[in-house]
Amino acid sequence: MEPKWQKSSFSGAGGEECVEIAEFGDFIALRESDAPDRVMLTSRSRFGAFTRHIQTGAWDHLARR
């Protein structure tokens, strides 16, 4: 079964250069929209931890230059 990819609502109108996610069996699949043939799989619990860190701002310092 082909995964149903979802883009973030923050991707903008064009949808280029964004991360897409999809359910893939027991895993969460992630890919970059401009390289759809490269897919990374992670567990649901690790993806949940990742999104919680983003929501709390734990990694905001990585985005600053």
Stockholm file with secondary structure:
# STOCKHOLM 1.0

chainA/1-65         MEPKWQKSSFSGAGGEECVEIAEFGDFIALRESDAPDRVMLTSRSRFGAFTRHIQTGAWDHLARR
#=GR chainA/1-65 SS CCCCCEECTTSCSSCCSCEEEEEETTEEEEEETTEEEEEEEEEHHHHHHHHHHHHHTTTHHHHCC
#=GC SS_cons        CCCCCEECTTSCSSCCSCEEEEEETTEEEEEETTEEEEEEEEEHHHHHHHHHHHHHTTTHHHHCC
//
